[in-house]
């Protein structure tokens, strides 16, 4: 892999990251402000970002308010930053204001295997034991044997149970098919609270991984009562070789330094952007490699196997509560299979890849791939946040 440090960073501007209808959107940001001594909750208003920390010390607190969209649009604020200035701050710099992931105390959860197309890729990873050299051969067999049988099947339905019986009889059943079409979805904790990175930051891939890809996803932002209050974009980085060796390595494959990106902003649900608008989201992916490589892809939440509110119900309820709310990655349709290096091995990242995940109504999340071991260390946790807010008299 090529060192990311040898290549220029993407130049981000307000125009390149804002939603196309930003003037109608209630957008929440978080800003690292060295003058304040910590992160600030903020509203995006045009090309300016307004400090709302005196109104709500955390994004979690803001989303507990029933009037959150109105407050984001209209409440008096404190300091104001130019969005362009925040976007040009170098990754990891603590002496200048910069954007952070737009969530804080929410638990970071993720639903997996929620699209039939990417479901098959998970089965392929399992059947290859994480070996990319076997991907093409195994993909051909799995697609011929399984692919058409899953078309239009509703997870947990009698039709899904019948498909399971047939696949078991043929020796083709998989733990990924269980969560893909069975009654219960896969929901796991993606990353610790406060560990996600935002737009413009580096995103990490373990040095040990030789087969990996981005996972562009819509991310729901949910309050303590289980209400979806907003949506944003996320990159749930996938280390295919490690998870393919064993599903019990999910934590090693998914939870590493800078391996979770969320942003650029949380768009709050309101009369103009409701849950049906979330269900209708299109998500684009663009990868520009340091070697001139280009990859383009897209997915749509209209093709998801389980409704987004069903995923929320599987996460929150009488069985599990989240006093500070949670964010929920909803899964990805996108699983790149075109060869980048050796024939038949499919896609894998190079250090220096610029990954742009975008949606017209959510904006753009842009990150540069680096080794997790070389990414900016995660040092600001819950204790640091509480001390920062206390020093500012906000608790």
ABEGO torsion letter per residue (X at the ends): XBBAAABBBBBBBAAAABBAAAAABBBBBBBBBAAAGEBBBBBBBEABBBBAAAABABAAAAAABAAAAAAAAABBBBBBBBAAAAAABBBGBAABBBBBBABBABBBBBBBGABAAAAAAAAAAAAAGGBAAAAAAAAAAAAAAAAAAABGBBBGBAAAAAAAAAAAAAGABBAAAAAAABABBBBBBABBBGABBBBGBBBBBBAABABBBBBBBBBBBBBAAGBBABBBBBBBBBBAAAAAABAAAAAAAABBBGABBBOABBBBBBAABBAAAAAABBBBBBBBBAAGBBBBBBBBAAABABBAAAAAAAABEAABBBAAEBBBBAEBABBBABBABBBGAEBBBBBGBBBBBBBAAAEBBBBBBBBAAABBBBABBAAAAAAAAAAAGAX
